[in-house]
Amino acid sequence: MIQIFGTKRCKDTQKAERFFKERKIEFQFRDLTEKGVSKKELENFTQFYSLEELIDIEGKQYNKR
């Protein structure tokens, strides 16, 4: 099953949810403000994607730091 990791207020997350709903494709949403990503999950993700692909460096949360 497709998993979307994001925040409810994120426009890109909202677009992804809308995309899958319109096509009646099942997905799971995980709000990162409620439950972050564990170290193990991050290690698993980085086996397939670079950190640059995983982190939205243009997002508000990233730029707050």
C-alpha positions as CSV (number, residue, x, y, z in Angstrom):
1,M,0.0,0.0,0.0
2,I,1.1,3.5,-0.7
3,Q,2.1,5.6,2.3
4,I,2.2,9.4,2.4
5,F,4.4,10.9,5.0
6,G,3.7,14.6,5.6
7,T,1.7,17.2,7.5
8,K,-1.9,18.1,7.1
9,R,-1.1,21.7,6.3
10,C,1.5,20.9,3.6
11,K,0.3,21.8,0.1
12,D,2.3,19.0,-1.5
13,T,0.9,16.5,0.9
14,Q,-2.6,17.7,0.1
15,K,-1.9,17.4,-3.6
16,A,-0.7,13.8,-3.2
17,E,-3.8,12.9,-1.2
18,R,-6.1,14.4,-3.8
19,F,-4.3,12.6,-6.6
20,F,-4.8,9.2,-5.0
21,K,-8.4,9.9,-3.9
22,E,-9.4,11.0,-7.4
23,R,-8.0,7.8,-8.8
24,K,-9.5,5.7,-6.0
25,I,-6.1,4.4,-5.0
26,E,-5.8,3.3,-1.4
27,F,-3.1,5.0,0.7
28,Q,-2.2,5.6,4.3
29,F,-1.4,9.0,5.6
30,R,1.1,9.6,8.4
31,D,1.1,13.0,9.9
32,L,4.7,13.7,10.9
33,T,3.6,16.4,13.4
34,E,1.9,13.6,15.4
35,K,4.3,10.8,14.9
36,G,7.8,11.4,13.5
37,V,10.0,9.0,11.6
38,S,12.0,6.6,13.6
39,K,15.7,6.1,13.1
40,K,15.0,2.6,11.6
41,E,12.4,3.9,9.2
42,L,14.8,6.6,8.1
43,E,17.5,4.0,7.5
44,N,15.1,2.0,5.4
45,F,14.1,5.0,3.4
46,T,17.7,6.0,2.6
47,Q,18.3,2.6,1.1
48,F,16.0,3.6,-1.8
49,Y,16.1,7.5,-1.7
50,S,18.7,10.1,-1.1
51,L,18.2,12.5,1.8
52,E,17.8,15.3,-0.8
53,E,14.7,13.4,-2.1
54,L,13.3,12.8,1.3
55,I,13.6,16.3,2.8
56,D,11.8,19.3,1.4
57,I,14.5,22.0,1.7
58,E,12.1,24.6,0.2
59,G,9.5,23.9,2.9
60,K,8.7,26.2,5.8
61,Q,9.7,23.7,8.5
62,Y,13.1,23.2,7.0
63,N,13.8,26.9,6.6
64,K,12.8,27.6,10.3
65,R,16.0,25.8,11.4
